[in-house]
Every structure is written in structure tokens, then in C-alpha cells.
């Protein structure tokens, strides 16, 4: 987006093959990353949605998550 901010799109699945084959989890998230105050300080906002199944016969549940992450970079200069 700019020199100080970025977007990242992530998706994934979990698939079991034993005792039988079924899709257990699918997720999608977007990460917004922003550099703040100093060149070594960042925050991330991460909304995520998961579709989970307990087993191959169960219904899918939709779960929403939101993560706020702070990051400090330590460098050996």
C-alpha cells in the first residue's frame, strides 16, 4: 500500500485422510501491517473467518476471529 503499510491475504485448508477422507477446516484472513512511531515498531490487524467440522458427518460451523499484534524488531547493527 505504501512504504509504511501493507496488506496480506491468507487462506488454507486442513484435510484428513484417515479413518476416512474429509475436509476439516478452511480459513481466510487479511493482514493489515503498519509501521508506527519508529522504524522498528509495527502493528497488525488480522480479521479471520474459519469454517470447521468435527468429523465428516457433522455440520460446518463458522467462527470469526480478530487479532491485534504488536511487533518490535531487534537488530544487531
Backbone as numpy.savetxt, mean C-alpha at the origin, in Angstrom:
# Nx Ny Nz CAx CAy CAz Cx Cy Cz
5.32 14.29 -9.73 4.51 15.48 -9.73 5.37 16.74 -9.73
6.41 16.72 -8.88 7.35 17.84 -8.83 8.65 17.33 -8.24
9.60 18.24 -7.99 10.87 17.83 -7.37 10.68 17.41 -5.92
9.57 17.83 -5.28 9.37 17.55 -3.87 8.22 16.59 -3.57
7.49 16.15 -4.60 6.36 15.25 -4.36 6.23 14.22 -5.48
5.59 13.09 -5.14 5.44 12.00 -6.11 4.22 11.15 -5.79
3.72 10.46 -6.80 2.63 9.49 -6.65 3.13 8.12 -7.08
2.67 7.09 -6.37 2.99 5.72 -6.73 1.72 4.89 -6.62
1.43 4.08 -7.65 0.26 3.21 -7.66 0.73 1.78 -7.44
0.06 1.06 -6.53 0.46 -0.31 -6.22 -0.76 -1.23 -6.24
-0.56 -2.43 -6.74 -1.61 -3.43 -6.73 -0.97 -4.81 -6.55
-1.75 -5.75 -6.05 -1.21 -7.09 -5.85 -2.31 -8.09 -5.53
-1.96 -9.36 -5.64 -2.89 -10.44 -5.33 -2.17 -11.51 -4.51
-2.96 -12.26 -3.73 -2.47 -13.45 -3.03 -3.31 -14.62 -3.52
-2.64 -15.66 -4.02 -3.34 -16.80 -4.60 -2.84 -18.07 -3.92
-3.78 -18.86 -3.40 -3.42 -20.14 -2.77 -3.65 -21.28 -3.78
-2.78 -22.27 -3.75 -2.91 -23.41 -4.65 -3.24 -24.70 -3.91
-3.06 -24.73 -2.57 -3.36 -25.94 -1.80 -4.17 -25.56 -0.58
-5.17 -26.26 -0.16 -5.60 -27.56 -0.69 -6.32 -27.45 -2.03
-6.82 -26.27 -2.36 -7.37 -26.05 -3.70 -6.99 -24.64 -4.14
-7.16 -24.35 -5.41 -6.73 -23.07 -5.94 -7.82 -22.01 -5.79
-7.47 -20.88 -5.13 -8.41 -19.77 -5.03 -7.67 -18.46 -4.75
-8.30 -17.37 -5.15 -7.77 -16.03 -4.93 -8.15 -15.58 -3.53
-7.15 -15.31 -2.68 -7.39 -14.98 -1.27 -7.51 -13.48 -1.03
-6.68 -12.68 -1.70 -6.65 -11.25 -1.42 -6.24 -10.49 -2.68
-6.88 -9.36 -2.88 -6.49 -8.41 -3.92 -6.42 -7.04 -3.27
-5.41 -6.25 -3.58 -5.34 -4.92 -2.98 -4.88 -3.88 -4.00
-5.26 -2.64 -3.71 -4.86 -1.50 -4.54 -4.58 -0.33 -3.60
-3.48 0.37 -3.83 -3.16 1.55 -3.01 -2.50 2.62 -3.88
-2.58 3.84 -3.38 -1.92 4.99 -4.00 -1.08 5.65 -2.91
0.19 5.89 -3.20 1.08 6.53 -2.23 1.39 7.94 -2.72
1.09 8.93 -1.87 1.48 10.32 -2.14 2.65 10.63 -1.21
3.80 10.99 -1.76 5.01 11.25 -0.98 5.39 12.71 -1.16
5.70 13.39 -0.05 6.02 14.82 -0.07 7.25 15.08 0.80
8.19 15.84 0.28 9.35 16.30 1.04 8.94 17.56 1.79
9.23 17.61 3.11 8.82 18.78 3.91 9.98 19.32 4.73
10.00 20.59 4.92 10.92 21.33 5.79 12.40 21.17 5.46
12.91 19.97 5.43 14.33 19.69 5.15 14.42 18.66 4.04
15.62 18.54 3.42 15.77 17.57 2.33 15.74 16.13 2.82
15.82 15.89 4.12 15.85 14.55 4.68 14.54 14.15 5.38
13.50 14.96 5.30 12.24 14.69 5.98 11.09 14.55 4.98
10.35 13.44 5.07 9.26 13.12 4.14 8.03 12.65 4.91
6.87 12.80 4.28 5.67 12.11 4.76 4.99 11.45 3.58
4.24 10.39 3.88 3.47 9.69 2.87 2.05 9.51 3.35
1.09 9.68 2.44 -0.32 9.40 2.68 -0.68 8.22 1.80
-1.23 7.15 2.41 -1.45 5.91 1.67 -2.87 5.38 1.90
-3.83 5.74 1.05 -5.12 5.07 1.11 -5.03 3.73 0.38
-5.73 2.72 0.93 -5.65 1.37 0.36 -7.00 0.68 0.50
-7.32 -0.17 -0.46 -8.51 -1.01 -0.37 -8.07 -2.45 -0.60
-8.61 -3.37 0.25 -8.33 -4.80 0.16 -9.63 -5.55 -0.04
-9.60 -6.57 -0.88 -10.72 -7.49 -1.02 -10.21 -8.85 -0.55
-10.73 -9.33 0.60 -10.24 -10.55 1.23 -11.28 -11.66 1.23
-10.78 -12.90 1.14 -11.61 -14.09 1.28 -10.94 -15.00 2.30
-11.73 -15.59 3.20 -11.20 -16.53 4.20 -10.79 -17.85 3.53
-11.64 -18.33 2.64 -11.36 -19.55 1.89 -12.09 -19.48 0.55
-11.99 -20.53 -0.24 -12.55 -20.49 -1.59 -14.07 -20.37 -1.63
-14.77 -20.74 -0.54 -16.23 -20.71 -0.52 -16.80 -19.46 0.12
-16.00 -18.69 0.81 -16.51 -17.53 1.54 -16.71 -16.32 0.63
-17.52 -15.41 1.12 -17.76 -14.16 0.38 -16.57 -13.22 0.55
-16.42 -12.31 -0.38 -15.34 -11.34 -0.34 -15.74 -10.17 0.55
-14.82 -9.75 1.47 -15.07 -8.54 2.26 -14.13 -7.44 1.76
-14.67 -6.24 1.78 -13.90 -5.08 1.35 -13.41 -4.35 2.60
-12.11 -4.10 2.68 -11.50 -3.46 3.84 -10.74 -2.22 3.36
-11.02 -1.09 4.01 -10.34 0.17 3.68 -9.30 0.48 4.74
-8.13 0.95 4.31 -7.05 1.32 5.23 -6.50 2.68 4.82
-5.95 3.38 5.80 -5.26 4.64 5.52 -4.02 4.70 6.41
-2.87 4.96 5.81 -1.60 5.02 6.53 -0.96 6.39 6.34
-0.46 6.94 7.44 0.37 8.15 7.41 1.76 7.72 7.85
2.75 7.93 7.00 4.11 7.50 7.30 5.04 8.71 7.29
5.87 8.82 8.33 6.93 9.83 8.38 8.26 9.14 8.17
9.15 9.77 7.40 10.44 9.16 7.10 11.55 10.19 7.28
12.59 9.75 7.96 13.79 10.57 8.14 14.95 9.82 7.51
15.68 10.45 6.60 16.82 9.83 5.96 18.11 10.22 6.69
18.86 9.20 7.08 20.17 9.41 7.68 21.22 9.01 6.65
22.13 9.91 6.33 23.15 9.64 5.34 24.53 9.82 5.95
25.45 8.98 5.49 26.84 9.08 5.92 27.58 9.93 4.88
27.80 11.16 5.19 28.41 12.10 4.24 29.90 12.21 4.49
